[in-house]
Amino acid sequence: MHSYPVEYEGQTTAEDLAQLIQRLKDTYGVNESEIARAIGAAPATVNSWVNRTRGGTRGPRRELLEQLAAQYPAFTRDEIFAAAGRRTPGNLSENVEQELRETFAELTDEQQKLALIQMRAWAASNSQ
């Protein structure tokens, strides 16, 4: 897993997800099982983050990182995604989603396939 520099308490650090989880446990007084339950993950998943044995090249699933931010608001999305070695995804509003759907529907089958390939490549680059 990679990590990006994270700023908290006025300091910049290259904290990884295991370190962030430890700070989260200290801040909220929770254990790994409680974190897992709160974010809808298996306890083994959170344990593997702590022991740096899971995540591979893509890192933890975006949905689980989003749940960490939602359940533990003392930690920002930027902070959590950076610790997981990922760039923070943008927010997709209903208006933007609708515009994407309408625009995508105007493309030919071949253009849609090419657009998906490009979008997947962009998304993958956020995990590197």
Short mmCIF file of the C-alpha atoms (twelve columns), coordinates in Angstrom:
data_MODEL
# 
_entry.id   MODEL 
# 
loop_
_atom_site.group_PDB 
_atom_site.id 
_atom_site.type_symbol 
_atom_site.label_atom_id 
_atom_site.label_alt_id 
_atom_site.label_comp_id 
_atom_site.label_asym_id 
_atom_site.label_seq_id 
_atom_site.Cartn_x 
_atom_site.Cartn_y 
_atom_site.Cartn_z 
_atom_site.pdbx_PDB_model_num 
ATOM 1   C CA . MET A 1   0.000   0.000  0.000   1 
ATOM 2   C CA . HIS A 2   1.153   3.474  -0.792  1 
ATOM 3   C CA . SER A 3   0.426   6.561  1.232   1 
ATOM 4   C CA . TYR A 4   0.206   10.195 0.315   1 
ATOM 5   C CA . PRO A 5   1.251   13.008 2.631   1 
ATOM 6   C CA . VAL A 6   -1.556  13.775 5.070   1 
ATOM 7   C CA . GLU A 7   -2.031  16.952 7.065   1 
ATOM 8   C CA . TYR A 8   -3.562  16.778 10.517  1 
ATOM 9   C CA . GLU A 9   -2.946  18.764 13.662  1 
ATOM 10  C CA . GLY A 10  -1.019  21.247 11.521  1 
ATOM 11  C CA . GLN A 11  1.597   18.685 10.494  1 
ATOM 12  C CA . THR A 12  2.155   16.836 7.238   1 
ATOM 13  C CA . THR A 13  2.944   13.162 7.458   1 
ATOM 14  C CA . ALA A 14  3.038   10.110 5.205   1 
ATOM 15  C CA . GLU A 15  0.688   8.062  7.363   1 
ATOM 16  C CA . ASP A 16  -0.484  4.697  6.067   1 
ATOM 17  C CA . LEU A 17  -3.840  3.053  6.718   1 
ATOM 18  C CA . ALA A 18  -2.536  0.941  9.612   1 
ATOM 19  C CA . GLN A 19  -1.379  4.093  11.393  1 
ATOM 20  C CA . LEU A 20  -4.648  5.888  10.672  1 
ATOM 21  C CA . ILE A 21  -6.650  2.939  12.046  1 
ATOM 22  C CA . GLN A 22  -4.572  3.053  15.228  1 
ATOM 23  C CA . ARG A 23  -5.289  6.780  15.621  1 
ATOM 24  C CA . LEU A 24  -8.970  6.081  14.960  1 
ATOM 25  C CA . LYS A 25  -9.010  3.385  17.646  1 
ATOM 26  C CA . ASP A 26  -7.330  5.764  20.101  1 
ATOM 27  C CA . THR A 27  -9.623  8.685  19.227  1 
ATOM 28  C CA . TYR A 28  -12.902 6.776  19.417  1 
ATOM 29  C CA . GLY A 29  -11.970 4.072  21.932  1 
ATOM 30  C CA . VAL A 30  -13.032 1.288  19.564  1 
ATOM 31  C CA . ASN A 31  -11.477 -2.001 18.532  1 
ATOM 32  C CA . GLU A 32  -11.050 -3.517 15.074  1 
ATOM 33  C CA . SER A 33  -14.255 -5.562 15.309  1 
ATOM 34  C CA . GLU A 34  -16.268 -2.465 16.175  1 
ATOM 35  C CA . ILE A 35  -14.733 -0.585 13.250  1 
ATOM 36  C CA . ALA A 36  -15.544 -3.477 10.925  1 
ATOM 37  C CA . ARG A 37  -19.154 -3.614 12.111  1 
ATOM 38  C CA . ALA A 38  -19.530 0.166  11.708  1 
ATOM 39  C CA . ILE A 39  -18.324 0.146  8.099   1 
ATOM 40  C CA . GLY A 40  -19.913 -3.135 6.996   1 
ATOM 41  C CA . ALA A 41  -16.666 -5.071 6.620   1 
ATOM 42  C CA . ALA A 42  -15.443 -8.371 7.994   1 
ATOM 43  C CA . PRO A 43  -13.257 -8.048 11.103  1 
ATOM 44  C CA . ALA A 44  -10.536 -9.891 9.175   1 
ATOM 45  C CA . THR A 45  -10.542 -7.079 6.598   1 
ATOM 46  C CA . VAL A 46  -9.812  -4.370 9.167   1 
ATOM 47  C CA . ASN A 47  -7.285  -6.634 10.875  1 
ATOM 48  C CA . SER A 48  -5.493  -7.134 7.573   1 
ATOM 49  C CA . TRP A 49  -5.293  -3.348 7.080   1 
ATOM 50  C CA . VAL A 50  -3.751  -3.014 10.535  1 
ATOM 51  C CA . ASN A 51  -1.262  -5.786 9.795   1 
ATOM 52  C CA . ARG A 52  -0.618  -4.437 6.284   1 
ATOM 53  C CA . THR A 53  -1.492  -7.787 4.722   1 
ATOM 54  C CA . ARG A 54  -4.410  -6.721 2.546   1 
ATOM 55  C CA . GLY A 55  -5.201  -4.152 -0.049  1 
ATOM 56  C CA . GLY A 56  -2.905  -5.267 -2.844  1 
ATOM 57  C CA . THR A 57  -2.117  -2.789 -5.546  1 
ATOM 58  C CA . ARG A 58  -5.644  -1.380 -5.684  1 
ATOM 59  C CA . GLY A 59  -5.936  -0.897 -1.944  1 
ATOM 60  C CA . PRO A 60  -9.102  -1.130 0.141   1 
ATOM 61  C CA . ARG A 61  -12.456 -0.764 -1.595  1 
ATOM 62  C CA . ARG A 62  -13.628 2.805  -2.051  1 
ATOM 63  C CA . GLU A 63  -16.944 2.010  -0.364  1 
ATOM 64  C CA . LEU A 64  -15.225 0.913  2.849   1 
ATOM 65  C CA . LEU A 65  -13.054 4.028  2.909   1 
ATOM 66  C CA . GLU A 66  -16.177 6.168  2.404   1 
ATOM 67  C CA . GLN A 67  -17.808 4.375  5.336   1 
ATOM 68  C CA . LEU A 68  -14.773 5.064  7.537   1 
ATOM 69  C CA . ALA A 69  -15.188 8.772  6.801   1 
ATOM 70  C CA . ALA A 70  -18.946 8.641  7.382   1 
ATOM 71  C CA . GLN A 71  -18.759 6.693  10.647  1 
ATOM 72  C CA . TYR A 72  -15.721 8.466  12.106  1 
ATOM 73  C CA . PRO A 73  -16.024 12.164 11.211  1 
ATOM 74  C CA . ALA A 74  -12.899 13.173 13.147  1 
ATOM 75  C CA . PHE A 75  -11.077 11.826 10.071  1 
ATOM 76  C CA . THR A 76  -11.595 13.493 6.700   1 
ATOM 77  C CA . ARG A 77  -12.157 11.682 3.410   1 
ATOM 78  C CA . ASP A 78  -8.882  13.174 2.137   1 
ATOM 79  C CA . GLU A 79  -7.015  11.880 5.178   1 
ATOM 80  C CA . ILE A 80  -8.490  8.376  4.904   1 
ATOM 81  C CA . PHE A 81  -7.993  8.013  1.159   1 
ATOM 82  C CA . ALA A 82  -4.437  9.358  1.371   1 
ATOM 83  C CA . ALA A 83  -3.572  6.873  4.118   1 
ATOM 84  C CA . ALA A 84  -4.909  4.105  1.868   1 
ATOM 85  C CA . GLY A 85  -2.669  5.354  -0.945  1 
ATOM 86  C CA . ARG A 86  -5.516  6.699  -3.044  1 
ATOM 87  C CA . ARG A 87  -6.644  10.059 -4.296  1 
ATOM 88  C CA . THR A 88  -10.001 11.180 -2.933  1 
ATOM 89  C CA . PRO A 89  -12.771 10.657 -5.484  1 
ATOM 90  C CA . GLY A 90  -14.978 13.596 -6.362  1 
ATOM 91  C CA . ASN A 91  -18.561 13.791 -5.200  1 
ATOM 92  C CA . LEU A 92  -21.107 12.760 -7.818  1 
ATOM 93  C CA . SER A 93  -24.183 14.944 -7.553  1 
ATOM 94  C CA . GLU A 94  -27.516 13.838 -9.002  1 
ATOM 95  C CA . ASN A 95  -27.260 16.565 -11.646 1 
ATOM 96  C CA . VAL A 96  -23.823 15.443 -12.792 1 
ATOM 97  C CA . GLU A 97  -24.866 11.785 -12.793 1 
ATOM 98  C CA . GLN A 98  -27.908 12.615 -14.923 1 
ATOM 99  C CA . GLU A 99  -25.797 14.668 -17.331 1 
ATOM 100 C CA . LEU A 100 -23.323 11.782 -17.642 1 
ATOM 101 C CA . ARG A 101 -26.147 9.350  -18.390 1 
ATOM 102 C CA . GLU A 102 -27.664 11.634 -21.030 1 
ATOM 103 C CA . THR A 103 -24.300 12.307 -22.675 1 
ATOM 104 C CA . PHE A 104 -23.297 8.638  -22.572 1 
ATOM 105 C CA . ALA A 105 -26.609 7.650  -24.204 1 
ATOM 106 C CA . GLU A 106 -25.720 9.863  -27.194 1 
ATOM 107 C CA . LEU A 107 -22.527 7.895  -27.906 1 
ATOM 108 C CA . THR A 108 -22.221 4.977  -30.283 1 
ATOM 109 C CA . ASP A 109 -21.536 1.510  -28.852 1 
ATOM 110 C CA . GLU A 110 -17.874 1.832  -29.825 1 
ATOM 111 C CA . GLN A 111 -17.592 5.293  -28.246 1 
ATOM 112 C CA . GLN A 112 -19.185 3.995  -25.053 1 
ATOM 113 C CA . LYS A 113 -16.659 1.151  -24.865 1 
ATOM 114 C CA . LEU A 114 -13.773 3.572  -25.411 1 
ATOM 115 C CA . ALA A 115 -15.165 6.009  -22.823 1 
ATOM 116 C CA . LEU A 116 -15.444 3.204  -20.262 1 
ATOM 117 C CA . ILE A 117 -11.870 2.088  -20.914 1 
ATOM 118 C CA . GLN A 118 -10.627 5.640  -20.404 1 
ATOM 119 C CA . MET A 119 -12.709 6.182  -17.263 1 
ATOM 120 C CA . ARG A 120 -11.489 2.889  -15.758 1 
ATOM 121 C CA . ALA A 121 -7.912  3.911  -16.470 1 
ATOM 122 C CA . TRP A 122 -8.455  7.256  -14.731 1 
ATOM 123 C CA . ALA A 123 -9.999  5.504  -11.728 1 
ATOM 124 C CA . ALA A 124 -7.128  3.002  -11.567 1 
ATOM 125 C CA . SER A 125 -4.600  5.842  -11.609 1 
ATOM 126 C CA . ASN A 126 -6.145  7.165  -8.383  1 
ATOM 127 C CA . SER A 127 -5.049  3.989  -6.607  1 
ATOM 128 C CA . GLN A 128 -1.396  4.234  -7.580  1 
# 
